Amino acid sequence: MKDKLENNSYFRIGLMIFLSGAAIIVFFCIATNMDKVGEGFAKLYKVISPFVYGMVMAYLLCPVYNFFVRVTYKGGNKICRTKRGALTLARTVATIVALTVLIGVIVGFGALIIPQAVKSTIGIITELPDKLTTAANFITKAAANSSKYPAIADTLDKYAGTISTKLLAYAQTTLTPKVGALSEVTKGIIVTLRMMLNFMIGIIVCAYFLNSKEKFKAQTKKLIMATMNKKHSDEVFDFANFCNKTFGGFINGKIIDSIIIGFICYFLMRIIGLPYPVLISTIVGITNIIPFFGPFIGAIPGAALIFLVSPLQCLYFIIMIFALQQFDGNILGPAILGETVGIASFWVMFSIIIGGGFFGFLGMVLGVPVFAIIYYYFRKWVNKRLERKSMPSATEDYMDFNKYDISRKDIL
């Protein structure tokens, strides 16, 4: 018996050493072949992208689907003979409604924005040479009229001519020909057709996920409970529920918030009389999904477009965006999102910068809820460690205002 226990101990130690060595080798191979690994992940994502689209669409459409299942099921009990039949009817109706909402939003969005985007782009490229010439002439005249600083005037005159010549040549040789370039149009058509195909497959996947999400959830729960004890399985379920609450509340709230901001931006631009209201409002609404920096990121291309028409109107637009951001950050956003994220403004900015630096636009959008989850469990772990040591867990108990000659009790 003793020999058997010793053999088991040796086996476990050997297995641990083997797995640790294998993990080190795998990590070294990945680290030394990052380019190939990146290409492999890109190819994998290209293959599974329809499923990713379908899962994302199903996740966003869950509130609509669940609502119509509840409503239709109540009425279906009066029509169908069995409750199973009523549920099947409710799921069918809810799926049709959810997909209709999805397609309606996308088609409406495309019909609203694509003609305006094409028209604005062609107009900008067509008028850009004249605008650049006018701006260069304005700078030249301003420099020529400067009598107090002749050296600065000569420098401005010299560089204004050079810059205007280069920009004009770029606009005429690069931008304008691309409007009618067959190769660019062909590439655009191929990319569009590929996206449409992935989107169509994604819609089918979305329908399957919506109607099978209870089964998938049950299978996952069954697997977790079969491989873990009750304590660990409950922790996994709590973690999944918390992630769903954080991601769902944040994403759905930001979508609603961004739609409202987009409409407000459109109406304000129409009232003020700014150009390209549909295109710019759509850009501002989409980028507003990014917390904190979103409105400013969307304002950059909008300000550039309006500046080509009128620098004074560009100033009005910048003031409007700043006021809109203050309204969203202090009034509308907190009213919609509430305490969904639960982290301070500094950590919101930190998570956006880090997420955007590593994962681009998607990282900027999802960085906040991901960091909120990490922050929540890290804080929970720290508090447990402090409680085991019979120490207070409230952050306020560790604040010190002695350097200001202020008592902590007076402040807190």
N, C-alpha and C positions, 0 to 999 in steps of 0.2 A: 504493500500500500504506500509505504514511504517512498519507494523507488518510483512508483507511478506518479506521485505528486511532484517529485523532483524532475521527472521527465517532462511533465506538463509545464513546470516553471521554465525549464530550459527551452521548451518548444515556444513558449510565449516570448521569451527574451529573444530567441533567434528570429521569430516572426517579426517582432518589433524592429530589430536591427535591419532585417531584409526590407521591410516596408519603408523605413527611414532612408536607407540607401537608394531604393527605387525612386522615392520622392525627390531626393537630391539630384539624381540623374535626370529625371523628367524636368525638373525646374531648370537645370543647367542647359538641357537641350532646347527648352522654350526660350530661355534668355539669350542664347546664342543664335537663334533662328527666328527672331521677332518678325522679320519681314514676311517669311513664309507662313508663320502662324497668323499674322494679320491677313494675308491673302486667303488663308484657309477659312478664317472666320468670316471674311467678306463673302467668299463663295457660299459658305453655309447659310449666311443670312440671306443671300440672293435666292437660294433655293427655298428656304422656309419663310420668306417674307410674306407670302399670301396668308400663312397661318398666323403670323404676327399681326398683320392687318386685321384678320378676322377676330383674333382674341381682343385686340384693342377696341375694335368697333363693338364687340359684344359687351365688353366691360363698360363702355360709355353708354350703351343702350339698355343696360340692365334696369335702371330706374323706370324707363318707359315700358319695357317688357313686363316687369313685375307689376306695375300699376294696371296695365290692361289685362293681365292674367287674373288679378283679383277682381276687377270689375266684371269681366266677361264670365268668370266662373260662377259668380252669384246669379247672373241671368241664365247661364247655361244649365243650371240645375232644374230650371222650369221647363227647358226644351228637351234636354237629353234624358234618356231613361236611367242611365247610371252616372255616378259621380266621376268614374274614369272617362266616360264619354264627354262629360262637361269639362274636365280638365284638358282633354285633347282638343276640344273646340276652343277653349280659352287660350291654349298655347298657340294654336294655329292663327287665331285672330291677332294675338299679341305679337307674333312674329311678323305677320304682314304689316301691321301698323308700325312696328319698330323699324323694319327695313324701308317702309315708305317714308318715314320721317328722315332716315339716313339719306336715302337717295334724293329726297326733296331738298334737303339742306345743301347737299353737294351740288346738285343741278342748279338750284337757285343761286348758290354762291358763284358757280362758274359762269352762269348767264349774266350775273351782275358785274363780276370783276374782269372776266377775260376780255370782252369788247373794250372796256375802259382802259385796261392795261395795254392792249395792242394799239389803240388810238393814241394814248398818251406817249407810248414809246416811239411810235412813228413820228408823232408831232415834235417830240423832243429832239430826235435825231435829225429831222428835217430843218428845224429852226436853230439847232445848236451852232452852226457856223456863223449865222447872223448875230446870235447872242454873244458869241465870243469876240467877234469883230467890234460890236458895240461896246463891250466891256473894255477891250484893249484901247479903243479910241478915247473912252472916258478917262482911263488911267493916264494916257498920253497927254490929253488936254490938261488934266489936273497937275501933272508934273510940269508941263510947259508954263503954266500960270504961276508956278511957285518961284517967286523972285528972291525970297529970303535965303533959301537953301539951294543954290544952283547945283552943288555936287549931288545932292539927293535927287534933284530933278533929272539930271543927266543919267543917274543910275536907274531910276524908274523908267525913263524913256527907253533906255537900252534894253532892260529886261522885259518890259512890257511888249516891245516889238518881238523879241525872241520867243517869249511865252505864247503870244498870240499866234505867231507863225507856226509853232509846233502844234499847238492845240487845234488850229484850223486844219493843218495837214492831217492830224490824227482823225479828226472828225470826217474829213473828206475821203481819206484813203482806207480807214478802218471801220468806223461806225456806219457811215452811209451805205457802203456796199453790202454790209451784212443784212440790211433790211431785205434785200432780194437775193441773198446768197442761197443757192440751191442745196449746197452741202449742209448748211446750218438748218435749213428747213427739213431736210431728210433726217438728220440726227434728231431733231425735235419730234418729228412724226414717229420715229422708231421708239424713242423714250416714252412718248405719250401712249403709244399702243401697248408697250410693255407694262406701263403703270395701270392702264385700263384692264389688261388681262389679269394682273395681280389683284386689282381691286374687285373684279368680278368673282375670282376664286375666293377672295377674302369675304365677300358677301355670303357665299355659300357656307364657308367655314363659320362665319358669324351666326348664321341661322342654326347650324348644328350645335354650336356652343351654347346658344341661348336655350335651346330645347333639351340639352343634355347636361347642363351645368350642375343640376342636383345629383345626377348619376356620377359625374366626374368628381364632385366633392365627396360623395359617399365612398367611391373607390379609393380616393386619396386618404380619407379618414380611416378606412379599413386597413390600408397598407401601414399607416403610421401606428395604429393601435396594435397591429400584429408584430411590428418590429421594435416597439418601445414599451417601457412600463407606463403605468397610468400617470405617474408624476411628470415624466418627460413628454408624453403625448399631450397632456393638458397644457404644458408650457408651449408646445408647438401650436396648438389650437389658439391659445391666447395671443401668440405672436402673429398668427395669420389674421385673426380678427382685428388686431390693432393695426396691422399694415393695410388691411382693406379699408378700415375706417379712415386712416390718415390719407392714403392715396385717393380713395373715392371722394372724401369730403373736399380735399384740396383741389383735385383736378376738375370735378364738377363745379365747384365754387368758382374757380378761376375761369372756366369756360363761360359761365353766366356773367361773371364780372366783365370779361373781355368783350362779350357781345354788347353789353350795356355801354361800355366805354366807346366801342366802335360807333354805335348809333349817336351817342352824345357828340363825339368828334365830328361826325358827318353833319349833324344839324348846326353845330357851331360854325363849321366851315361854310355852310350855305348862308348862314346869317351874316357872317363877316364878309362873305364874297370871295373866299379863297379858291384858287383853281384846283382841279383834280380832287374833288371831295370824296368821290366813291373809292378811287384807288388808294388815296392816302389814309382814309378812315379804315379801310380794310387792313392795310399794313399795320396801323396803330393798334387795331383790335387784335390781330394775330400775335403781334409781339408783346401785347399786354399780358399774355399768358405767363411770360417771364416776370416773376415778382421784382419789384423795386426798380430794375433797370429797363423793363419792357417798354414803357411809353417813350423813354428817351432813345432807345434803340430804333423804335419805329419812326421817331421824329427825324432822324438823320436823313434818310432818303427823301422823306416828305419835304423837309426844309430845303434840300438840294434842288428838288423839282420846282418848288415855289420860287426859289431864289433866281432861277433862270427866267421866270416871268416877271417878278418884281421883288427887289430886295426889301422894300418896305413891308410888303405882304408877308415875306419870310419872317420878319421880326414879329408881326402880329401872330403868326403861326407858332413861333417859339414860345411867346408869352401864353398863348392858349394852351399849348401842351404842358407847360409848367403848371398852370392852374388846374388842368385836368388831372395831372399826376398827384397833386396835393389833395384834390377831391377824392381820387380813387384810394390813395394810401391812408387817408385819415378818416374818411366817412364811408364810402361805398364798399371798399375791400373788407374792413373789419365787420361791417354789417352783414356781409354775405358769408365770409369765411369763419368769423367768430374766433374760437380758440382751437380751430382744426389743427394748426401747425404746432402751437405751443412752445415756440422758441423765440428768443429775443431778436430784435432787428439786426444786431451785429451778426448773429449766426445765420440769419437769412441771407445777408449780403455775402458772408463767408462761403456758404454752400453754393450760391449762384456762381461766384467767381471760380471756385474749385471745380464744380460740376461742368461749367462752360469751358474751362481750360482743358479738361480731359475728354469730354464727350460732346462738345459743341452745343447746339441749340437744345437737343434732347437733355443734355446734362444740366443746362440752365433751368429747364422746366421741372425736371424730376429731382434735381439736387436738393431742393427744400424739403419735400416729404421724406426722401431717403435720409437726409441728415437728421430730420426730426425723429425718425425711428431710432437711429443710432444714439442720438442724444438722450432719448427717453430711457433706453435700456442701460446706457452707461450711467446715467443719473440714478437709476434704480439699483444698479450694482454698487455704486458708491454709498448710497444710503444704507443698504444692507450691511456693508462692511462697517460703517460707523455705528449702526445699531448694535452690532455684535460686540463692539467695544464700549457700549453704553455711552456713546457720544451723540450730541444733537445732530440731526440730519438737515435742518433748515439752513439755507445759505445765509440768511440774515444773521444767524448766530456767529458767523465767522467774519462779518464786516467790522472794519475798524475805522473810526473817524477821529482818532486822537490827534492826527497830524493837523486837523483843522481846529483843535480845541473844542470839539463837539462831542457830547455824549451820545453813544449809540441808542440809548433808551429814548432820548429826545427826538431822534430821527425816525426810528422804527417803532 
